[in-house]
C-alpha cells in the first residue's frame, strides 16, 4: 500500500494522511493543508486525547512535553498559518524549529489552545520523532511537521 502522496506544500514533500475509514491508517489523499487562524498565535501538535501542554516557551519557537509540542506562529492579524504533516520536508527555504519525541495513541493532531482540531494523521501507537520546520525562525506562517516512526 502506498502510504504517501504529493503535497501542495512544496516539491519533494510527502504528507501523512489520516484515513478514518481504514481505522486510522495512512492512505492517499489530495487535500490541501489547512490555513489556520489560531486565536492566540500558538498551535499544538498532540499525540494523545488527554495531553499536557508545555507551561512556557523559554524564549524558543517551540516547546514540548512528552505528548504535546507547542509552536508559536504568526499573529492571526498578520496572516493565517499553513500547517500540515509530512513524511519528509525536502525544502531548502525552511528552518528547523525543533525536533521532539512524542508519545502517541495512534494519531497526531494539530490543534489550537481551545482544543479545536485542524488536521490529523494516523500513526502507530508508541513514540514518533516530530521535526518542526517553518518559513520563519520566530513567527512562521508555514509549518511542515515531519513525522518519523521510532
Secondary structure by P-SEA (a helix, b strand, c coil): cccbbbbcccccbbbbbbbccccbbbbbbccccccccccccbbbbbcccccccccccccccccccccbbbbbccccccbbbbbbcccccccccccccbbbbbbbccbbbbbcccccccbbbbbcccbbbbbbbccccccccccccccccc
